[in-house]
Amino acid sequence: MKPTIAIYDFTDCEGCEVQLISLLEDFLEIEKRVEIVNWRLGQEDNHQIQFDICIIEGTPITREEQKLLRSLRKRSKILVALGACAALGGVPASVDQTQRKKWLKKIYGAKYKSRGDSAKPLSNFVKVDAIIPGCPATKKDILRAITDLLDGKIPATQNFPVCKECKANNNPCRLLNNQPCLGPVSIGGCDAICVSGGAGCWGCRGLLENGNLPAFRKTLEKFMTKQEIEQFMSVFLSNDLIINKPNTKT
């Protein structure tokens, strides 16, 4: 019997699943080793059964998504968070919840009733066994994680900062030039693609374990206001800055 894999997506842009599809020949090789039993983007005939591995992209914003997530947790031996939305809450979590009702009314009108709650990572609701980080997750990380899982191993989390990859790519340090960048406190493994492309690191892979946030904030305060710092850091890290561990596991 081949191991069964289910792939689900909640509120997201589906960019991480596109990365999965773009593995092409590598993905075809993976398919030879597994049976994909649930995947909306990849097949029409889905079967509601138990799963060896359940990969979930996106954040469960609606009550329906949260209910489905808890059901998937009960039916899965291993549950994997794919990408920043699943692992951190992602960009949807950057909305200031104190302003949420105001913007809903302004954009959609006073009669609009939102079906969504605050964007939270999967780990806020259930136990997550493995994370494939990034926005989007890289093809390299996806392939490595799936290969590890099929070999009976839980994928290891990277524990080095983006700065290490910036140095390897000979990128000038943005912080030394008074430009915002979360590289020193963010998990690496992305090959510093954003910084190499001329932008700062936004921390889409999560906070580095044991990163010195107080010292880092003092560095940013030399050229940014506290409000600017909070806005910059909350694009991906609004949940990660508040809780480093899930508050509920079922």
Phi and psi in degrees as a GROMACS rama.xvg file:
@    title "Ramachandran Plot"
@    xaxis  label "Phi"
@    yaxis  label "Psi"
@TYPE xy
-76.3492  147.579  LYS-2
-63.9845  143.835  PRO-3
-95.9161  137.859  THR-4
-124.87  132.825  ILE-5
-116.268  141.698  ALA-6
-125.754  119.746  ILE-7
-123.462  155.336  TYR-8
-134.939  139.381  ASP-9
-106.127  -138.65  PHE-10
-74.8401  114.451  THR-11
-170.665  -174.949  ASP-12
-101.11  -4.67583  CYS-13
67.7268  16.483  GLU-14
-64.7878  -33.5806  GLY-15
-70.5377  -35.8286  CYS-16
-68.506  -33.1511  GLU-17
-62.1925  -39.3968  VAL-18
-61.7731  -38.5445  GLN-19
-63.1522  -45.3787  LEU-20
-63.9011  -36.571  ILE-21
-73.3999  -0.678615  SER-22
-66.1535  -19.9904  LEU-23
51.5821  -112.825  LEU-24
-59.9065  -37.0058  GLU-25
-63.6298  -38.9058  ASP-26
-67.1608  -37.9873  PHE-27
-62.751  -35.0849  LEU-28
-68.3557  -37.8211  GLU-29
-63.5036  -41.5972  ILE-30
-60.0611  -26.8394  GLU-31
-69.3744  -22.6983  LYS-32
-97.1203  -12.5513  ARG-33
-133.512  170.43  VAL-34
-118.402  112.806  GLU-35
-83.8803  112.002  ILE-36
-103.368  -16.4593  VAL-37
-145.529  117.76  ASN-38
-165.364  105.514  TRP-39
-60.3389  -37.2642  ARG-40
-79.963  -17.9389  LEU-41
-112.742  -9.77998  GLY-42
-159.723  157.541  GLN-43
-92.6426  -35.0681  GLU-44
-96.4607  100.086  ASP-45
-105.128  143.563  ASN-46
-117.559  128.547  HIS-47
-86.6352  90.3593  GLN-48
-137.006  -175.757  ILE-49
-72.7905  149.623  GLN-50
-122.373  143.084  PHE-51
-74.8586  -43.1322  ASP-52
-133.58  129.734  ILE-53
-119.937  118.77  CYS-54
-104.701  125.26  ILE-55
-124.233  126.502  ILE-56
-104.081  144.903  GLU-57
98.1262  167.248  GLY-58
-106.115  136.505  THR-59
-81.3635  87.682  PRO-60
-81.2733  -39.784  ILE-61
-87.6646  160.651  THR-62
-62.4873  -35.2756  ARG-63
-63.5694  -41.5356  GLU-64
-66.4501  -39.6594  GLU-65
-65.9597  -38.846  GLN-66
-64.8163  -43.9047  LYS-67
-63.803  -40.5151  LEU-68
-58.3656  -46.0878  LEU-69
-63.7911  -36.2166  ARG-70
-66.2416  -42.3579  SER-71
-64.8532  -36.3367  LEU-72
-61.3105  -42.8699  ARG-73
-67.654  -28.1808  LYS-74
-97.3411  1.81595  ARG-75
-118.955  135.256  SER-76
-71.1883  -41.7895  LYS-77
-130.573  128.329  ILE-78
-114.106  127.722  LEU-79
-118.147  130.393  VAL-80
-89.7292  118.837  ALA-81
-103.957  111.354  LEU-82
90.2296  171.859  GLY-83
-64.6648  -36.4416  ALA-84
-64.4196  -42.6328  CYS-85
-72.1299  -37.6795  ALA-86
-83.9582  -33.3756  ALA-87
-125.364  -13.6652  LEU-88
101.412  -23.8096  GLY-89
63.6062  -161.498  GLY-90
-57.9001  -38.4583  VAL-91
-55.4744  -27.6936  PRO-92
-78.8013  -8.89284  ALA-93
-76.3838  -11.5956  SER-94
-66.8628  127.198  VAL-95
-66.5588  112.913  ASP-96
-64.5229  -24.6839  GLN-97
-69.8516  -20.6011  THR-98
-103.934  0.0336511  GLN-99
-57.8952  -51.5445  ARG-100
-62.7729  -37.5709  LYS-101
-60.942  -46.0808  LYS-102
-74.0338  -33.6883  TRP-103
-61.256  -43.4628  LEU-104
-66.1098  -42.1883  LYS-105
-67.2168  -40.4017  LYS-106
-84.6299  -42.4865  ILE-107
-106.246  -11.3247  TYR-108
100.968  160.074  GLY-109
-67.1066  -26.5699  ALA-110
-84.8867  -8.25124  LYS-111
-72.7576  132.94  TYR-112
-114.393  114.793  LYS-113
-72.6338  139.267  SER-114
-89.9981  -8.89368  ARG-115
-99.049  150.427  GLY-116
-102.459  -169.896  ASP-117
-63.9316  143.038  SER-118
-75.7046  122.18  ALA-119
-130.832  155.027  LYS-120
-68.5712  161.026  PRO-121
-55.1939  -36.2077  LEU-122
-67.053  -12.0044  SER-123
-72.7841  -17.7358  ASN-124
-115.718  -35.9687  PHE-125
-141.938  170.113  VAL-126
-76.2534  128.929  LYS-127
-107.972  129.168  VAL-128
-87.799  -30.2862  ASP-129
-152.302  153.339  ALA-130
-127.183  133.912  ILE-131
-111.229  102.027  ILE-132
-80.2895  174.331  PRO-133
112.545  161.831  GLY-134
-139.532  90.2491  CYS-135
-81.804  169.723  PRO-136
-61.9822  143.694  ALA-137
-79.0626  151.869  THR-138
-60.4986  -36.338  LYS-139
-62.0719  -44.8292  LYS-140
-68.3954  -40.0809  ASP-141
-62.1495  -47.0875  ILE-142
-64.1867  -42.4284  LEU-143
-64.9457  -42.0153  ARG-144
-65.5096  -47.041  ALA-145
-64.6098  -40.1992  ILE-146
-62.5443  -44.5515  THR-147
-60.3167  -45.1426  ASP-148
-62.4784  -41.1078  LEU-149
-69.3196  -23.0096  LEU-150
-89.8075  6.02318  ASP-151
84.146  16.9705  GLY-152
-115.687  143.094  LYS-153
-82.6784  125.223  ILE-154
-56.857  133.278  PRO-155
-76.5619  145.648  ALA-156
-86.7  134.765  THR-157
-62.7623  146.182  GLN-158
-136.254  48.7418  ASN-159
-137.973  152.511  PHE-160
-78.9715  162.073  PRO-161
-61.2898  -27.4186  VAL-162
-54.899  -35.6752  CYS-163
-59.53  -40.6225  LYS-164
-77.7541  -29.369  GLU-165
-61.4406  -43.4622  CYS-166
-64.3514  -39.7808  LYS-167
-64.3354  -29.1425  ALA-168
-94.1808  5.14606  ASN-169
59.3542  35.3208  ASN-170
-80.3728  134.506  ASN-171
-66.1334  144.656  PRO-172
-72.2263  121.806  CYS-173
-66.7181  -36.6346  ARG-174
-63.4133  -35.3288  LEU-175
-67.8113  -19.6221  LEU-176
-104.295  20.8244  ASN-177
56.6118  42.8827  ASN-178
-120.49  135.869  GLN-179
-65.9196  140.983  PRO-180
-165.44  134.095  CYS-181
-98.5194  13.7641  LEU-182
-51.9253  -42.405  GLY-183
-65.7419  -23.526  PRO-184
-117.095  10.0991  VAL-185
-111.758  145.823  SER-186
-66.3997  131.353  ILE-187
-85.6402  -172.915  GLY-188
117.839  -4.32245  GLY-189
-96.41  -0.195688  CYS-190
64.6336  24.8917  ASP-191
51.2357  42.1182  ALA-192
-62.9158  -37.0822  ILE-193
-69.0629  -44.664  CYS-194
-67.0798  -40.4743  VAL-195
-62.7132  -26.8635  SER-196
-88.6095  0.244794  GLY-197
104.508  1.2126  GLY-198
-109.96  167.715  ALA-199
-83.4233  166.772  GLY-200
-77.7745  133.876  CYS-201
-104.871  -0.684609  TRP-202
78.0634  33.0006  GLY-203
-70.7697  -11.2544  CYS-204
-98.3969  0.523077  ARG-205
101.285  168.752  GLY-206
-74.6217  139.937  LEU-207
-68.9114  134.577  LEU-208
-61.2188  131.072  GLU-209
66.6137  20.4593  ASN-210
-67.5837  141.898  GLY-211
-87.0847  82.7348  ASN-212
-64.4217  -43.2231  LEU-213
-58.0982  -44.1882  PRO-214
-66.7728  -37.4391  ALA-215
-66.0453  -41.8548  PHE-216
-60.9636  -37.9078  ARG-217
-63.9647  -34.5105  LYS-218
-64.8637  -44.6302  THR-219
-66.5372  -33.0297  LEU-220
-65.9233  -12.9589  GLU-221
-70.0851  -23.6472  LYS-222
-140.037  6.51566  PHE-223
-133.815  150.237  MET-224
-78.4716  163.216  THR-225
-62.1206  -35.6063  LYS-226
-65.8738  -41.7619  GLN-227
-63.6537  -37.755  GLU-228
-64.2915  -46.296  ILE-229
-62.2561  -42.1254  GLU-230
-64.6523  -42.6632  GLN-231
-65.3371  -43.9735  PHE-232
-76.3481  -20.6933  MET-233
-85.8442  -4.95343  SER-234
-57.5029  -42.7183  VAL-235
-121.906  -19.7688  PHE-236
-108.481  16.951  LEU-237
-59.3282  -40.0509  SER-238
-79.5832  -38.7468  ASN-239
-65.7386  -29.6294  ASP-240
-75.4431  -24.0328  LEU-241
-90.0546  -47.0503  ILE-242
-132.419  132.713  ILE-243
-100.924  -8.38056  ASN-244
-131.99  147.479  LYS-245
-63.0329  143.277  PRO-246
-91.656  -10.233  ASN-247
-143.455  132.053  THR-248
-134.419  123.653  LYS-249
